[in-house]
Amino acid sequence: MTVGMTLGMTGAVTWAAGPFVPPGAGDKAKLLLDDASAAEARLLLVGQAKEEVNVAYFILHEDDSGLITLAELRDAARRGAKVRLLLDGSTHRVGKGMMTHLLKNGVEIKMYHPLITNPMHREEKPGDWVIKVPGTKIELKQSAVEPYNENSFEHPFSWEWRRMHDKQIIVDGNRGLLGSRNIKNGYFTDKRYQGFRSYDVDVYVEGQSPRRANQYFMELWRSSEVELPPDLSKVTQVMEDEAAGRLNHFKTVVDRWKVQGATKDRIANALDDLVDVDAAKFVHDPFDMKGIWAGMELDLLEMIRDAKEEIIIENPYILLTHDFRVEFEAAIYRGVRITVLTNSPETMDIAIVGNQYKRERHELVEMGMKVYEKTGHGMLHGKVLIVDRKKIAVTTYNMDPRSHDLNLEIGMIFDSPALVQTYMPRMEHFLAEAVPYLGERFEDPKPANFKERCMQLLRKIGRGLIRHQL
């Protein structure tokens, strides 16, 4: 057995056999289905933190929504709470000046698979290597990591390909908010932001299940899958002051919201009207064995397997893997009705995914599903699975090969007909505006000559080779 195998299996055993946190019987939850409620809930949740705030995001930009979030995290750290910020090392847009300012104010920061420190290209170093925060005595130590082992399970490029798709905030260990929203203006505004507008679904939950989410966060935080921020030695005082000034501006704005008029009441009541759920379960992938050991898709497949009458799906990307195809076919054979709400190929924000979906979507209708596609302004980005209007999963999981094989994903599964009912008006609204897809097949234009036939064949081969990354 190689060193890589030993370390990987050890991590997986830790994931499976950590301190037991039971499913959340008696938890309370609230779906956050519009931009305003999602933003206000985040402000209230972080603002009420007393001991600890753990935050993980796939995308976090330094725009209005990102600066408001970072200002609230900085303030929580200044109040004495332990604040940890975990970012995907490829898709975040937090600058070095901002990182330096946050670190000086007590916000700990780590990156999941930062591209610049790919272990394949890192020299082997004895002991630890140290990042110093300029202008302070702060030293961040990172244990040396073994160079890439060609005999391990890992694909040579898995460090780059595997991304952390998590989107969650956990406060004081027993309150959590997760779902499909990243921290970027397009996820929190009715207007298009740089050509992007997203309609999302988040859920706030308090009780036992956030404790398991917090446990998972800490396991990932302490693992070799994450690293410290990049070298900050060249950050100037001007860069840091500019970052501090931007956060101070948005802190002033938010403080005004919290004490004035209608926004004061909305923020103060953002986490009211919670629903008592019969059971709640936090689900996640094994962060160090993704693609080798099954992860949270087993919980989603079990939901599908238990369906007796109806399955409702909202998901932005539908490129079914073999496992989901088998379970959906079995459910339809049992007489289960399946309704799918997704984006049209033209509405999807990733053209290559839309192009592949356009070629495969007829299979969903031929299988027996009813498929509805959102068109026009903005795209659906919620990831919801409902079974028999009794159970609901709110996750980060896209129904595509990338979520199945590469990305880390998380979610909450609730046994709660009452919570399902709070979601259904959203579904009915978008179904009323969506266009039914009736199953017509997409056909490539007939090639006019030998050169076009060759190009068409090459494109077909290429699509087959990259489908598992879509």
N, C-alpha and C positions, 0 to 999 in steps of 0.2 A: 504493500500500500504506500502511495507517495505521500509526501508531506502535505501537498495540496488537498488530497483526499482526507487525510486525518483532520486537518484544520476545518475543512468544510463540514465534515460529518459531526465534529465536535460542536460547531456553531449550530447545526440543525438540531442536535440533541438539546442544546440549551434553549432553543426556540420552543421545542415541543414540551420540555420538562421543567420549565421555570416555575417560580412560585405560583401556585394555582390561584387564579382569579375566576370565581364562578360566573356563569352567565347572569346578566342583569335582570333578575326577577324583581319587579318593583321599581325599575328605572322610570324616569320621566323623559319625554322627548317632544320636540317641536320641529316641524319641517319649515325651512326658510326658502320660500319659493319665489320671492321677488328681490330685486336688487337692494331696495331700501332696508327691508327687514334683515337681510344678510349682513349689510354694512353695520347697521345699528346693533345687531347682536354681537358682532365682533368688538365694537367699541365698549359695550357694557361688560362683556365677558373679561376682556383683558383689564379693563378699568377696575374690576372687582377683585383681581388677583391679590392674594395675601402672601403666599409662600412660594409659588412656582408657576412658571409659564413655559410650556414646551411647544414649539411651533415648527412645523415641517411643511415646505411648499415646493412644488415642482417649478412654478413660475412666480417670481416676485420682482416687479420692476420698480424703479425709482420714479414713478409717476404719482399723481395725486393719491390714489388708493394705497400704493406702496409706502409713500412717505407718511401717510396717516397711520398705517400699521406700524411702521418702524418707530414713529414718535411715541405711540402708545406702549410699545415694548420697552423703549428707553425709559419712559416714565415708570413703568412697573419695576424695572431694575433699580431706578433711583429710590423707589419706595422701600426697597429691601427684598423684593422677590427675586428668586433665582430664575433667570431668563435664558433659555437656550433656543437658538435659531438654527435650524438645519435646512440647507438649501441644496437643490440639485446643482451639481457642479457645472452643468452645461447650459441650462436654460434660465438661470437667475440673471438679473441685471442690477446687482448691487455693487457699486463702485468701491474702490479701495479706500477712498477718503471717507465714505460712509461707514465702511467696516471698521476703520480705525476709530472713528468717533463713537460708534456703538460699543466697541471693545473697551474703550476708556471709561464708558459709562456703565459697565457691568454686564453687557449682553454678550454671552458666549456664542460663538459662531463656528459651525462646521459645514463642510461640503461633502455631498455624496458623489463619489467618482469624479472629482475634478479632472478635466481633460489634461491640464498642464502637468499633472503629477501622475500620469499613467505609470503604474508599477513596472511595466515592461521597459520603460525608458529611464527609470530611476536607478542611480548607482547604489550599490549595496553600501550601507554606512553602519559602522559600529555604534552602539548606544542610541541616543536620541538626537534628533535635530530640533532646533529651536527657532521660533519666530518671535522677534522682538517688536513690540508696539512702540513706534517712535514717540519720544517725548515723555515716556513713562518707564517704570521699572517692570512693567508687565512682560513676562516671558511665557510663551505658549509652547509646551513640549509635545512633540509627536514621536511616538515610538517608531524606530526603524522598521520597515516592512521588507520581507524577503523579496528578491527579484522574481519575476515571473517564472514559474516552473512549467516547462513544456510538457511534462507528464501529468499535469493536474487535469481535473475535469474541465477547467475554464477554457473557452475559446480565446485565442490571442487578442481578439478585439472586443471581448465581452465588457471590459472596463468602460469603453466608450459607448457601446450599444445599450448597456443596461442602465436605465435611468430610474430615479426615484419619482414616482408619479403621485406620491402622498400629498394631501392637502388637509391639514388638521391643526387645530389649536387645542391644547389641553391645559386646564387651569386647576391648580391645587390638587391634582391627581384624581378628582372625581367629577369634573365638568369638562365636556368636550364638544367641539364643533368640527365636523368634517363634511366633505362632499366634493362637488365637481368644480367649485370656483377656485381659480387661481387668484393671486393678488396682482391685478392689472386693471386699468380703467375699463377696458372692454367688458369686464365681468361685473361691473357695478354701475353701469349707466345705460339710460335708454337711447343714447346717441351712439353712433358709430365712433370708435376710437381707432385712428389709423387704419380705417377700413374694416375693423373687427367689432362685432357685437355678439354677445353670448347670452343664452338663456339657461340658467343653471338650477340645480337642486342641492341644498345643503341640509344638514340636520344638526340640531343642538340636542345633547343628551346629558343627563346627570344621574349619578348613581354608581353601580358596580361596573358596568361595561367600560366607562372611561378609564377605570383603573387598569384594565387590560390594555387599552390603547396606550396609556402612559408607560406601562411595563414594556410594551413593544418598542415605543419610542426610545426608551433608555437602553434597551438591548442594541438597537441600531446605532444610537449615539456613541456607545462604547465599543463598537465593532471596528474591524479593520476596513470596512466598506466606506468609512467616512474619514475625512482628513481636515486639518486646520486650514484657515484661509491662506491664500498665496502670500508671498513675501510683501510686507508692507513697509519696508525700509525706505522706499522712495516717496512715500506719501508726505506731502508738504503741509505746513500749517495752513496755507491758503486753501488747499483741498479739504482739509478737515473742517476749517471754519465755514466754508461754503456748505458742506454737508450739514453742519450743526445749524446754520441759519435756515436752511430749507426745513429741517425738522421743527425748529422753533416756530416758523411761520404756521405750519399745519397744526402744531400743538395749540397755538392761539385760536385757530379756526375751530378746532374740535372743542376746546374749552368753552367757546362761545355757544356752540351747538348744545352743549350739555346744560346750559343755564337759561337759554332763551326759548320762549314760546313753544311751538308745536314740536320742534326737534327735541327739546328737553323731555317732553312727555313720551315721545316715541322711543328715545334711547332708554329712558328709565323703565319702560314697559316692554322692551324688546324680547325679554325672555320670560314673559308671562304666558298664560294660557297653555301650559304644558299638558301633554296627554300621558296618562298612566298606561304603560305598556305591560302586556302579560309577560314578555321575555325580550331581552335584548342581548345581542352578541356582537362583539367586535371581531372582525375577520381581517386577515392580512396574509401576505406572502412570506415565505422563509427567506429573509433578506440575503443570506449567504449561499443559498442553494436554489435560487430561482431558475426554472427551466430544467431542473434535475428532480427535485422533490415537488410534488403538487402543492399548490397554495390555496388561496381563497376561492379559486374557481370550483373546488370541491364542494364548498358550502352553497355556491350558486347552482351547481349541478344537482345537489340534493334538493334544493327548493323546487327545481323543475321536475325532478323525479317524483316529488310528493304532490304535484298538482293534480287535482281531480276534475276541475271544471274550466278554469280560465287562467291564462298567463298574460300579463300586460308588460310590455317592455318599452322604456324610453332610453335610447342610446344614440350618441352622435354618429358612431361608425359601426356598421354591421358587416363584418367579414368573418363568418363563422368558422371556428376551428372544428376539428373532427369530433371532439368530445361534446361540444354544444349541439352540433348537427345531429348526433346520435340521440341525445336526450330529447331534443325538440321533436324529432321524428317519432320517437316512442310516445311522447305526450300526445301528439296529434292522433296517433294510432289508438290511444285510449279514449279519444273523443274530446280532448282538451282544446278549447278555443285559444288561439294565440293572436294577439294584436301587437303590432310593432309600429312605433312612432320613431322616425329617424329623419335625417336630412336628405334632401335630394342631392345627387352628385354635384350639381352646380352650387349648392349652398355650403357644402363641406369646405372647411378652411384649408385642407391639405389636398391639393389637386390630384396627386398620385393615388391617394386613398379613394377619392371620389371616382376616379377613372376605373379602379379595380372593382369598386362596388357596382358601378354601372354595368359591368360585365357579369356580375354574379347575382344580382338582386332577383332575377327571374327564378332562381332556385328556391328562394323563400316562398314565393307564391305557389310554385309547383309543389312544394312540401305541404302546403295547406295553411300558411299564415296569411293574415290580412295585414298589408303593409301600407302605411301612410307616410308621406314625405313632406317635410316642411320646405317651403320655397320662399323666395323673397328676402326681405330685410332680416339680417341676423341668422344665427344658427343655434339649433338645440345643442346643449352641452351636458344636460343632466344624464346621470347613469342610474336608472331605477329599474328594479325588477319586482313585480307584484304577482303573488300566487293566490288565487281563489279569493281575492280581496280581503285576505286575512294576514298574510305576511308581506312585508316590504323590505327590500334591500336598497339602501342608498350608499353608493360606492364611488370610487374613482375609476372603476373598471370599464374600459371600452370593450365591446364584443369583437375583438380583432386579435390577430396573432401576436402583436406587440405586447398587449396586456397579458396575454396568456403565457408568452415565452420569455419576455425580456424585462418589462417594467415592474417595479415594486408597486403593488396596489393595496389599498385598504378599504374598509367599508363597515357599515353597521347593518345588521339584520334584525328586524323587529317582528314579533308576533303581536299584532295589534290592529284589528279591524278599524278601530277609531282613528288611528294614525293614517291608515290607507284612505279613509274618507276625506281627510284633510288634503290629500294629494289629488284626488279625482277631479276637482274642478279645473286644475291646471291641464290635466290630460284631455279633458273634454274640450277645453278652449283651443288647444293646439290641434286636436283632431278635426274640429270644425273648420279650421283654416287650412289644414293639410290637403294634399292631393293624393287620392288613392292610387297606388301603383298596381296595375292590372296584370303585369307579368310579361309585357312585351320584351323580347330579347334585343340586346344590342348586337349589331353586326358591324364589323369593321368594313370600310369601303373596299370594294373588290379591286385588287391591284391591277394596274393597267399594263405592267410589263414585268420582266424578270427582276429588275432592280427593286421595284416596289414589293414584290413577293418576298425577296430576301429580307428587306427591311421589316416587313410585317412579321416574318418568322423570328427575326432577332428580337423584336419588341415582345413577342409572345414568350420567348425563352427568358428574357429579362424579367418580365412580370412574374413568371414562375419562381425565379431565383430569389426575388426580393419580397415575395408575398409574406413570408414569415416575419418581416420587419415592419409591416404596415399596421 
